[in-house]
Each structure stands twice: as structure tokens, then as C-alpha cells.
Amino acid sequence: MCKVINGIQQIGIGVADVKEVFNWYRRYLGFDILVFKDENSASLMTRYTNHKVEDRIAYLSLNMAGGGGLEIWQFKNRVPQALDKDISLGDLGIHIMKLRTDAISVTHQRLQTLSLSLLSEIYQKESQSPFFYFKDPWGNAVQVVQDTYRYANTKVNCGGVLGAVLGVSNIDVSIEFYHKLLGYDIVVFDEKKVFKDFENFSNGAEKFRRVLLKRSCVKKGGFGALLGPSEIELVQSMHRKPEKIFKNRLWGDLGYIHLCFDLRGMTQHRADAQSIGFPFTVDSAESFDMGDAAGHFSYVEDPDGTLLEFVETHKVPIIKKLGVSIEMKKRSTVKPLPRWLVKSLKIHRVKKDL
């Protein structure tokens, strides 16, 4: 089977109260499709949980406007650890989640009604689409980007996950990695200076190098049309040696814990990762169960140890009681699912707080 990267499936967020976080993103940003709730042991992730199997609960929520979802992840048997200081831009890991919107002023005005610790102005730059930043009530930084892609009309103008901003130690090495393994071959901009839009972050007055990457390949299957185009932004500090965001903490502690890509052709992907010197660090090998969903998942570390997850979905539940699911294994690798079938996920819409 050939390898096809369908897009960013979700970004993982370690939280202290999974219901509280799900309810907030449902109410204000349109992540109201609860694909699954799963309570289980993260038995394959002990490499990143201090060699101990941790129990957890995870919610996967989607936004039908288009884009990746949120995997909201909470330990059940330990209190998740927070950073003891603010993240410094350029530190190694996932700094900022990118969300798309087709009406940036409307989304900005909506967030102005909330008491957020950070809500920036809307920035207009020649090299990229208009955008602004905010921090959610738990301190996670988010960038909202004007984007014309829309899968379905929803009541909220904000869409799903467009990408992420990653801190790196050597931006040229990271460009090569994301190009070779994931096909991010378009450099939208490559700039080195003090950036005005970083002014609201704790060390934003420093000089950085920033590169925005996109993919030229539009071949997508399965849920690729729902996930839409994506982008990765790399940030490197020019003045200091970066630290790892998750240094002395566990995968699943507070903050952005991984970036997940939806794909078909895991066997080829495993070989590709091995060939460039980044072998899988976790591999479910055949199939895994996430409550009522099933598939094959794996992880690699990027050149700075940031965790990237890959999921080859085999089954997505539609009506659990009747055993109705979307079966993926026998479908075309490069042909997207019919829109009516993807939109059947709306049966999982949550209309009030959990």
C-alpha cells in the first residue's frame, strides 16, 4: 500500500479536567463532535511515562467546519504537572496550536467577550494571512489564522486545527525532517528578526528565525477532505540555548503533548522513518482500540524530541448500539470518503455541557 498523509488528525492536550476543557472548546470554538470517550491504560507509552503504565481518559473532539481535532487527555491516577515557569519562545516542543477561521474579525470579537489572559490584536503581514493569538483558560497558546478552506457550514466561524508552532534548535535540520517524512516542501517565508507579533509573549522581544511550511501534495483519502490543508511553523531562538518544554515531566502532563497525523500505509511510513534515521519509538504493530474506534498508531520524535503521532484509522463508530461504523481498511487509499458519510459524524454532536 502506498503512503498517503491525509492531514493533521488532532493535537493532544494534557489537562487536569477533560470535561471542563471539552466544554469550553465546544461552546466557544465549535469542537462539538465527540468522536469517542476512552478510559484505558496507556500501556504502550511507558517510554514517556517514566516506565510506568498510567491510566487515562481521552476525548477526541472535531469541528465540522474543517481541520484537525483535539485529543483532550487526562491522567486518572496522578495529578498532571505544570511547568514551573512560562514557556520561552524557541524552547523545544509544541508552543502554539493553530486554528483556522473564515471570518477572523468575527472570531476575534467573540473571544473579546471572554476574560482571557492574552488576546492580541489582528496582525496583517505580507508574508501570511491575517492572524491573532490568545491563551485559553489553562494557559495554552493558540493562533487563529484567516483561511478560506471550509468543509461544512457551522454556527461558529472558527474551524479546526490548521497546524502548530514548534520550537526547534536547528531550523535547517527540522526543515529537512518535515520535508522528507511528512512532505512539507513549500517554504512560505523564512525570516530572521525581532517580530512584532511575538511582543505579548514573555521573551517575545528576542531575535528569532521563523519558517512557515506547507505541503504541495493534495492527494488525500479517507477523512483528508475534513482535515484540510495544514501548516507547520518552526521557531528558533537566536540568543539562547533552548530547553525542552517537557523536561522532567511526563507525556500527558499539562500542555500540548503531541501532534498527530492521519495516514494510510503505516508499513511504508515505518520504512521511510527508519531510512532517514528517525525510527518509530512506539508502534501498536497491528491494531489498537480507542473505545469504539480502532486502527494502528505509532510515534516518532522529531530532531528535538517533539512527539509526532501517526494514526492509520481502521474503524470509526457512527451508531454504537447498532454496531454501525465507518470501515476504512477496504477503502481506497487516495479517494476521500463521501461527504454524506463524513457528515454522519454529526450524530456525535454534543449540544450542552457534559
C-alpha positions, -999 to +999 in steps of 0.1 A: +000+000+000+014+034-009+017+060+019-008+089+019-006+117+045-043+129+048-036+158+072-033+167+108-058+145+127-055+161+161-033+178+186-030+163+220-036+185+251-027+173+286-053+186+310-065+183+346-102+182+338-111+167+305-148+176+307-141+213+315-117+217+286-140+199+262-170+220+272-150+253+267-138+244+232-173+231+223-190+263+234-167+289+220-147+273+191-171+247+176-154+215+187-187+198+194-183+164+177-173+140+204-159+110+183-150+090+213-145+089+251-120+063+261-109+053+296-079+029+294-043+023+303-016+039+281+004+007+282+024+014+251+035+048+262+056+038+292+087+052+274+073+086+280+056+080+314+086+071+335+083+034+326+050+031+344+016+023+329-006+052+335-044+052+334-060+079+315-092+093+299-092+108+264-118+126+244-114+132+207-134+162+195-138+175+160-150+207+143-171+200+112-160+233+096-128+215+087-094+209+103-079+186+128-094+178+162-084+179+198-074+148+218-081+160+253-061+138+276-062+134+314-044+112+339-068+092+362-043+082+389-019+112+392-021+150+393-007+163+360+024+185+364+025+221+351+056+240+340+071+260+369+075+290+346+062+303+313+073+287+281+100+307+264+096+310+226+121+288+209+120+261+237+118+226+222+083+213+217+048+225+207+043+261+215+011+272+198-019+254+183-031+270+150-068+271+143-084+282+110-113+307+106-131+321+076-141+352+094-113+364+116-129+396+128-160+377+140-139+351+158-118+378+174-149+397+186-164+365+200-133+359+221-132+395+233-164+387+253-143+363+274-118+371+302-087+357+286-053+363+299-040+371+264-059+382+233-037+400+208-047+424+180-052+410+145-019+412+127-016+418+089+016+407+073+026+405+036+040+370+040+010+354+056-027+355+062-042+377+089-040+361+124-042+368+161-032+350+193-050+341+225-044+319+255-072+295+266-082+295+303-055+269+310-026+289+295-023+271+262-014+295+234-035+295+203-031+313+169-062+318+148-055+322+111-077+335+084-082+306+060-106+301+031-109+263+035-142+251+049-156+216+049-191+223+062-211+253+074-214+255+112-228+281+136-193+290+148-169+307+123-138+291+138-127+258+123-104+230+134-067+226+138-047+241+109-012+233+123+012+242+151+042+263+160+072+243+171+103+254+189+135+239+174+172+240+180+184+239+143+158+251+119+176+238+088+177+202+102+140+205+111+130+217+076+147+187+061+130+163+086+094+177+080+100+177+042+114+141+040+090+124+064+058+144+060+060+162+027+062+198+039+080+211+009+068+247+005+086+274+024+061+302+027+085+325+045+119+323+061+127+354+083+152+363+110+145+393+131+125+407+161+089+400+154+062+424+165+035+397+168+056+380+195+055+411+217+029+397+241+049+365+249+074+365+278+106+366+257+090+379+225+114+409+222+143+385+213+155+378+178+142+346+162+143+328+129+109+316+117+099+294+089+064+285+077+060+252+059+031+239+038+026+208+016+022+209-022+007+174-023-031+175-024-036+137-028-058+127+002-080+098+011-104+089+040-110+119+062-085+141+043-111+165+030-124+171+065-089+176+079-080+200+051-046+217+043-021+222+071+010+241+081+039+238+104+058+269+117+093+265+131+108+289+156+144+291+166+159+314+192+190+333+180+201+343+215+199+314+239+201+276+242+166+262+243+152+239+269+127+211+264+092+221+273+086+186+288+119+184+306+114+164+338+077+160+330+056+131+316+038+128+283+002+136+294+012+164+318-002+199+312+002+214+277+005+202+241+017+167+243+018+156+206+009+165+170-010+136+153-012+129+115-038+108+098-023+085+071-027+053+051+003+030+046+018+027+080+043-001+068+058+022+042+058+051+067+077+030+092+103+022+065+105+059+055+111+070+091+138+044+096+155+053+063+161+090+075+173+080+109+141+085+129+127+050+137+093+046+155+097+048+192+062+034+198+043+011+174+010-006+181+020-031+153-014-044+142-044-027+158-054-007+188-087+001+204-097+035+215-131+027+230-152+021+199-126+032+174-097+011+161-066+014+140-028+014+140-008+041+157+029+049+161+052+077+173+084+093+163+105+121+178+114+150+156+151+161+157+144+179+191+123+152+207+089+166+200+064+138+198+046+132+165+019+106+164+007+088+133-027+070+131-040+047+104-077+045+112-094+012+106-128+019+121-148+049+133-181+043+152-213+060+140-241+043+159-226+022+187-257+005+198-264-008+163-228-016+155-227+009+126-191+021+118-171+036+090-148+008+080-116+021+064-093-008+057-110-019+024-114+017+011-093+034-015-061+049-001-064+081-022-102+086-025-118+107+002-149+094+019-182+106+006-192+139+022-226+125+034-207+097+052-183+120+069-211+143+079-228+114+096-203+120+124-228+148+134-247+122+152-220+126+179-226+163+183-228+175+219-253+203+224-248+210+261-221+208+286-211+173+298 
